[in-house]
Amino acid sequence: MNMVSSRFLPTVATALALVFAAPVVVYNAQAQSAQSVPMRDGIPTLAPLVEKVIPTVVNVQVKAKVSMAEDQMMDPFRFFGNPRGGQGQMPPRERTSGGSGIIIDGAKGYILTNHHVIAEATDIQITLHDRRQLTAKVVGSDEGTDVALLQVDAKGLQALPIGDSNELRVGDYVFAVGSPFGLQKTVTSGIVSALSRQGGGIEDYEDFIQTDAAINPGNSGGPLVNLKGELIGVNTAIMGPAGGNVGVGFAVPTSMVKGVIAQLQEFGEVRRGRIGVSINDITPEVAANLGIDRTEGALIGSVEKGTPADQAGVRAGDVAIELDGRPLRSSNDLRNRIGMLTVGTSVDLTVLREGQKRTFKIAIGKAATAQLAKLPDRQALEGASFTGTTRGDNATGVKVTEVEPGSPAERLNLEVGDIVTAVNTKPVKSLDEFQTAMGASKRSTVLHVVRGDDRRVVVVP
């Protein structure tokens, strides 16, 4: 983790002066009313809002057993364009890292944070605004959205109201609270720079709010707040080539978080739904070929037999344009929204077919999950586990999900997070393809591996 000198970190006063140089109003799209920003001595100020929000934000300190070569001083933060790279496998050791969290239910002691903040944790300590220190337990965690739910046993907790990120517009003012570089109760401000950012490859389910409010290591799991004092996003990633803020931060929107929280509370995990279709974005060329005047929505590429979509009457070639009455922006939008629904839920999918709108009621089915695969017949890979298709920033293949300490796989210098893209000269995009290719090659098998920006080969004797 590269450190950033404190002299480069903007102060709250400077940020507020820049943001509120002109008169500002908060626009509530639902209520169709305007509300003045608080003033003090004739100067706009966020102080009253900040004072209400800060007690709901906690510092999260984690101890975890890791086998990574690098030692990150703070939060194991996520960076676009700067993947974690390894310099060789190290023996497991205990790492202490930190992030932020948000109290969302004071009575039940529920705290929201990022999955990557508490992943592999052996101990989680929460420091409250009043300096109380509490041990937290994990209610549930979801790597696909990078959301985790913790619980503490305490009284007098103040919770942050959860707002509706669907009401956000580009240009809305927001502020972030967290512990960047361990500096607790740090507030930064900015605007919503963009909505529905996708395709970064950092998470399986992406629909980010982009903001220029300064977010740095230690902000992970902290809130992005609107000017009504509501949580509208969970800060999770930044785009920065040197490990510091450059004004491009990302937060998981509450429209996604709400569904994840509900499932973590009920099941301790997210049980993702599916309807059984393959989907594609609609490019201008595809739209022209289909004879439609839109590029929003999702083109149904195929429908699996016997699946909920098939049973409902959806066909290949249909263009999905709405889900439960809400417009679909892209194929990823459809995937995200279906994936957040509980199995058994019924939804209305509206499609264009031969120029006509048709709506189908579909019961959400259970998503097929790739099982971890071990290859016990290949002694040189003993200790390594793999999971199904992974699409990263630079590669598509089979992901290494576990490397046991001291195992033959560790001696081959495999690391968790490696993506195996090919066996010998044969590309592999699923567990079945990987296992078949390995079975066909008995000696001196060459694995093509992508680790961050680095491409390498691993010879398996």
C-alpha positions in Angstrom: 0.0 0.0 0.0 1.5 3.3 -1.0 1.2 6.0 1.6 -0.1 9.5 0.7 1.3 12.5 2.5 -1.3 14.2 4.7 -0.6 17.5 3.1 -2.2 16.3 -0.1 -5.5 15.3 1.7 -8.1 18.1 1.3 -9.5 19.5 4.5 -13.3 19.4 5.1 -13.4 23.2 5.2 -11.7 23.5 1.8 -14.1 20.9 0.3 -17.1 22.6 1.7 -16.0 26.0 0.5 -15.6 24.6 -3.0 -18.9 22.7 -3.0 -21.0 25.5 -1.6 -19.5 28.5 -3.4 -22.9 29.2 -4.8 -26.4 28.9 -3.3 -27.5 25.3 -3.1 -30.8 23.5 -2.6 -31.5 19.9 -1.9 -34.0 18.5 -4.4 -36.3 15.7 -3.3 -37.6 14.1 -6.5 -40.3 12.1 -4.7 -41.7 15.0 -2.7 -41.2 17.6 -5.4 -40.0 20.1 -2.9 -36.9 22.1 -2.2 -35.1 22.5 1.1 -32.4 25.0 1.9 -29.0 23.8 3.0 -28.3 24.8 6.7 -26.6 28.1 7.1 -24.4 29.5 9.9 -23.6 33.2 9.9 -24.8 33.4 6.3 -22.5 30.6 5.1 -23.7 27.2 3.9 -22.6 24.3 6.2 -22.9 20.6 6.4 -22.1 20.6 10.1 -25.6 19.8 11.4 -25.9 16.8 9.0 -22.4 15.6 9.8 -23.0 15.8 13.5 -26.0 13.4 13.1 -24.1 11.0 10.8 -20.7 10.6 12.6 -22.1 8.7 15.6 -23.5 6.1 13.2 -20.0 5.4 11.7 -17.7 2.9 13.3 -14.0 1.9 12.9 -13.5 -1.7 12.1 -10.2 -3.4 13.1 -9.6 -6.9 11.8 -7.1 -9.7 12.5 -6.8 -12.3 9.8 -4.6 -15.1 8.7 -3.1 -14.4 5.3 -0.6 -15.8 3.0 0.0 -12.7 0.9 3.5 -11.4 0.5 2.5 -7.8 0.8 1.6 -6.2 4.1 -1.1 -3.5 3.8 -1.0 -1.1 6.6 -4.6 -0.3 6.6 -7.7 -1.5 4.8 -7.2 -4.2 2.1 -8.7 -1.7 -0.2 -9.9 -2.3 -3.8 -8.4 -0.4 -6.7 -9.4 -0.3 -10.3 -6.3 -0.4 -12.5 -4.0 -1.4 -9.7 -4.7 -5.1 -8.9 -3.1 -6.8 -6.0 0.0 -8.5 -7.3 2.2 -11.0 -5.5 5.9 -11.3 -5.3 5.9 -14.9 -4.3 4.0 -16.9 -1.7 4.7 -16.3 2.0 3.9 -18.5 5.0 0.6 -17.6 6.6 0.8 -14.9 9.2 -1.6 -12.7 11.1 -2.4 -9.4 9.5 -4.1 -6.4 11.1 -6.1 -4.2 8.9 -8.9 -1.7 9.2 -11.9 -0.2 7.5 -15.2 1.5 8.4 -18.7 0.4 9.1 -22.2 1.8 9.4 -24.7 1.1 12.2 -28.0 0.4 10.4 -30.1 -1.0 13.2 -29.3 0.2 16.7 -31.7 -2.1 18.5 -30.3 -5.3 16.9 -26.7 -4.0 16.8 -26.4 -4.5 13.0 -23.3 -2.9 11.3 -22.8 -2.8 7.5 -19.4 -2.9 6.0 -17.5 -4.4 3.0 -16.9 -8.1 2.5 -13.2 -7.5 1.7 -12.7 -5.6 5.0 -13.6 -8.7 7.1 -12.7 -11.5 4.7 -10.8 -14.3 6.5 -11.1 -12.5 9.8 -10.3 -14.3 13.0 -11.2 -11.3 15.2 -13.2 -8.2 14.5 -13.1 -5.2 16.8 -15.5 -2.3 16.5 -14.7 1.2 17.9 -17.8 3.3 18.4 -18.1 7.1 18.3 -18.1 7.2 22.1 -14.9 5.1 22.1 -16.5 1.9 23.3 -14.8 -1.1 21.9 -16.8 -4.2 21.0 -16.3 -7.6 19.5 -18.4 -8.2 16.4 -19.6 -11.4 14.9 -20.3 -11.9 11.2 -24.0 -12.4 10.4 -23.3 -13.0 6.8 -21.0 -11.8 4.0 -21.4 -11.6 0.2 -18.3 -11.5 -2.0 -20.3 -10.9 -5.1 -21.4 -7.4 -4.0 -18.7 -6.8 -1.5 -21.2 -6.4 1.3 -21.0 -7.8 4.8 -23.3 -7.6 7.9 -21.9 -7.6 11.4 -23.6 -7.6 14.8 -22.5 -6.3 18.2 -24.1 -6.6 21.6 -24.5 -3.0 22.8 -27.1 -0.5 23.9 -27.5 3.2 22.9 -26.5 2.7 19.3 -27.5 5.4 16.8 -28.4 4.1 13.3 -28.1 5.8 9.9 -31.4 5.9 7.9 -31.1 4.0 4.6 -32.2 6.1 1.6 -33.1 5.2 -1.9 -30.2 5.4 -4.3 -32.7 5.2 -7.2 -33.6 8.8 -6.5 -30.0 10.0 -7.1 -29.1 12.2 -10.1 -25.7 13.0 -11.4 -24.7 16.3 -9.8 -26.3 15.6 -6.4 -24.2 16.6 -3.5 -22.9 13.8 -1.2 -20.4 13.3 1.6 -18.4 10.4 2.8 -17.4 9.5 6.4 -14.7 7.0 7.4 -11.2 6.3 8.7 -8.9 6.9 5.8 -5.3 5.9 6.7 -6.6 5.4 10.3 -7.9 9.0 10.6 -11.2 8.3 12.3 -14.3 10.5 11.8 -12.9 12.0 8.6 -15.5 13.7 6.4 -15.1 14.5 2.7 -17.6 16.0 0.2 -18.3 16.0 -3.5 -21.0 15.2 -6.0 -22.4 12.1 -7.7 -20.1 11.9 -10.7 -21.9 9.1 -12.5 -24.5 6.3 -11.9 -24.6 2.6 -12.7 -20.8 2.2 -13.3 -20.2 -1.3 -14.4 -17.6 -3.5 -16.1 -14.7 -2.8 -13.8 -14.3 -6.5 -13.0 -13.8 -5.8 -9.3 -17.0 -7.4 -8.2 -19.4 -10.0 -9.7 -22.4 -7.7 -9.4 -21.6 -4.1 -10.2 -23.8 -1.0 -10.3 -21.6 1.6 -8.7 -22.3 5.1 -7.7 -19.2 7.1 -8.8 -18.3 10.1 -6.7 -15.5 12.7 -6.4 -15.8 12.8 -2.6 -12.3 11.8 -1.5 -12.2 8.1 -0.6 -9.0 6.4 0.5 -7.8 3.2 2.2 -9.7 3.0 5.5 -12.9 4.4 3.9 -14.0 0.9 2.9 -17.4 0.0 4.4 -18.1 3.6 5.3 -21.2 5.5 4.2 -21.8 7.8 1.2 -24.6 10.1 2.5 -27.0 12.4 0.7 -28.0 15.9 2.0 -31.0 14.4 3.8 -28.6 12.6 6.0 -29.4 9.2 4.5 -27.2 6.3 3.5 -27.2 6.0 -0.3 -24.0 3.9 -0.8 -21.3 1.9 0.8 -17.8 3.1 -0.2 -15.9 0.2 -1.6 -13.3 1.0 -4.3 -11.3 3.8 -6.0 -9.6 4.2 -9.3 -6.1 5.3 -8.5 -2.7 4.3 -10.1 -0.7 5.1 -7.0 -3.0 3.8 -4.3 -4.5 7.2 -3.4 -7.6 9.2 -4.2 -7.7 11.0 -7.6 -11.3 11.9 -7.4 -12.8 8.7 -8.8 -14.4 6.7 -6.0 -17.1 4.0 -6.1 -19.9 3.0 -3.7 -22.3 0.1 -3.7 -25.8 1.7 -4.0 -28.5 1.1 -1.4 -30.8 -0.2 -4.1 -28.5 -3.3 -4.2 -27.5 -3.3 -0.5 -31.1 -3.5 0.8 -31.7 -6.9 -0.9 -28.3 -8.2 0.2 -29.0 -7.2 3.8 -32.4 -8.9 3.8 -30.9 -12.2 2.6 -27.9 -12.0 5.0 -30.3 -11.5 7.9 -32.4 -14.5 6.8 -29.9 -16.9 5.5 -26.5 -15.7 6.4 -25.7 -15.7 2.7 -27.1 -14.4 -0.6 -29.0 -17.1 -2.4 -29.0 -15.7 -5.9 -31.8 -16.2 -8.3 -31.8 -17.0 -12.0 -34.3 -17.3 -14.8 -32.2 -19.3 -17.3 -31.3 -17.0 -20.1 -28.1 -15.7 -21.7 -28.1 -12.0 -22.3 -26.2 -9.4 -24.3 -26.0 -5.6 -24.5 -27.8 -3.9 -27.4 -25.2 -2.0 -29.5 -26.3 0.5 -32.2 -25.4 -2.2 -34.8 -27.5 -4.8 -33.0 -30.4 -2.4 -32.7 -30.3 -1.6 -36.4 -30.2 -5.3 -37.3 -33.2 -5.9 -35.0 -35.1 -2.9 -36.4 -35.5 -1.3 -33.0 -34.8 2.3 -32.0 -33.2 1.7 -28.6 -29.9 0.6 -27.1 -31.1 0.2 -23.6 -32.3 -3.2 -22.3 -30.9 -6.7 -22.8 -31.1 -9.0 -25.8 -32.0 -12.5 -24.9 -29.4 -14.7 -26.6 -30.7 -18.1 -25.5 -33.2 -19.7 -23.1 -32.4 -22.9 -21.3 -35.0 -25.6 -21.5 -37.0 -26.2 -18.4 -35.9 -23.0 -16.7 -38.3 -20.4 -15.3 -37.9 -18.2 -18.4 -38.6 -21.1 -20.7 -41.7 -22.1 -18.7 -42.9 -18.5 -18.8 -42.6 -18.3 -22.6 -39.5 -16.1 -23.1 -37.7 -16.7 -26.4 -34.3 -16.1 -27.8 -34.4 -12.8 -29.7 -36.7 -11.1 -27.2 -35.4 -7.7 -26.0 -36.0 -7.3 -22.2 -36.9 -3.7 -21.5 -38.5 -3.6 -18.1 -38.4 -5.7 -14.8 -41.4 -5.1 -12.5 -42.2 -1.9 -14.4 -38.7 -0.4 -14.0 -36.7 0.2 -17.2 -33.7 -2.0 -17.8 -30.5 -0.1 -18.8 -28.3 -3.0 -19.9 -27.7 -6.7 -19.7 -25.7 -6.2 -16.5 -28.7 -4.3 -15.0 -30.9 -7.3 -15.6 -28.3 -9.7 -14.3 -27.8 -7.6 -11.1 -31.5 -7.2 -10.4 -32.4 -10.9 -11.0 -29.4 -11.9 -8.9 -30.5 -9.9 -5.9 -34.0 -11.5 -5.8 -34.9 -14.3 -3.4 -35.6 -17.7 -5.0 -39.3 -18.2 -5.4 -40.1 -14.5 -6.0 -42.3 -13.7 -8.9 -41.4 -10.9 -11.3 -42.8 -9.3 -14.4 -40.4 -9.2 -17.3 -41.5 -7.0 -20.2 -39.9 -7.7 -23.6 -40.2 -6.4 -27.2 -41.0 -9.2 -29.6 -41.6 -8.3 -33.3 -42.2 -4.7 -32.3 -44.8 -5.6 -29.7 -44.5 -5.4 -25.9 -45.2 -8.6 -24.0 -45.0 -9.2 -20.3 -44.2 -12.6 -18.7 -44.6 -13.5 -15.0 -41.5 -15.5 -14.0 -40.8 -17.3 -10.7 -37.1 -16.8 -9.8 -35.2 -20.1 -9.7 -32.1 -21.0 -7.8 -28.8 -19.9 -9.4 -26.4 -22.7 -10.4 -23.3 -22.4 -8.3 -19.9 -23.8 -9.4 -18.5 -26.2 -6.8 -15.0 -26.0 -5.6 -12.9 -28.5 -7.5 -9.8 -30.2 -6.2 -7.6 -32.4 -8.4 -6.4 -35.1 -6.0 -5.0 -37.2 -8.9 -2.5 -34.5 -9.6 -0.2 -34.5 -6.6 1.6 -31.3 -7.7 -1.7 -29.4 -7.4 -2.6 -30.9 -4.0 -3.8 -28.1 -1.7 -5.3 -26.0 -4.4 -9.0 -25.4 -5.0 -10.6 -23.9 -8.0 -14.0 -22.4 -8.7 -15.9 -21.7 -11.9 -15.8 -19.1 -14.6 -14.3 -15.8 -13.4 -14.2 -12.6 -15.5 -11.5 -10.4 -14.2 -10.0 -7.1 -15.5 -7.7 -8.9 -17.8 -8.7 -12.5 -18.1 -11.5 -15.1 -18.2 -10.9 -18.5 -16.7 -10.9 -20.7 -13.6 -10.1 -19.0 -10.3 -7.8 -20.3 -7.6 -9.8 -20.0 -4.4 -7.6 -21.7 -1.9 -3.9 -22.7 -1.5 -3.2 -24.6 1.6 0.0 -23.5 3.5 3.0 -25.8 2.9 1.2 -27.8 0.1 2.6 -28.8 -3.3 0.4 -26.2 -4.9 2.0 -23.5 -2.8 5.4 -24.7 -3.8 4.3 -24.2 -7.5 3.8 -20.5 -6.5 0.1 -20.6 -7.1 -1.8 -17.8 -5.2 -5.4 -17.2 -4.2 -6.9 -15.0 -6.9 -4.9 -16.4 -9.8 -6.9 -17.0 -12.9 -6.0 -20.0 -15.0 -6.9 -19.1 -18.6 -5.5 -22.1 -20.4 -4.1 -25.6 -20.0 -1.3 -26.1 -22.4 -2.7 -24.4 -25.5 -6.3 -25.0 -24.7 -8.4 -22.1 -23.2 -10.5 -23.0 -20.2 -13.6 -21.1 -19.2 -15.3 -23.5 -16.8 -14.5 -26.1 -14.2 -15.6 -28.9 -16.6 -13.2 -27.6 -19.3 -10.4 -27.3 -16.8 -10.9 -30.8 -15.4 -11.1 -32.3 -18.9 -8.0 -30.5 -20.0 -6.1 -31.6 -16.9 -7.2 -35.1 -17.4 -6.0 -35.2 -21.0 -2.5 -33.9 -20.0 -0.7 -36.2 -17.6 2.9 -34.9 -17.5 4.5 -31.5 -17.5 1.2 -29.6 -17.9 1.6 -25.9 -18.6 -1.0 -23.6 -16.9 -1.4 -20.1 -18.3 -2.0 -17.9 -15.3 -3.0 -14.2 -14.9 -2.3 -12.5 -11.7 -3.3 -8.8 -11.7 -1.5 -7.3 -14.7 1.0 -10.1 -14.8 0.8 -13.1 -17.1 2.9 -16.2 -16.3 3.1 -19.9 -16.8 3.1 -22.6 -14.2 4.5 -26.1 -15.1 2.7 -28.9 -13.3 4.8 -32.0 -13.2 
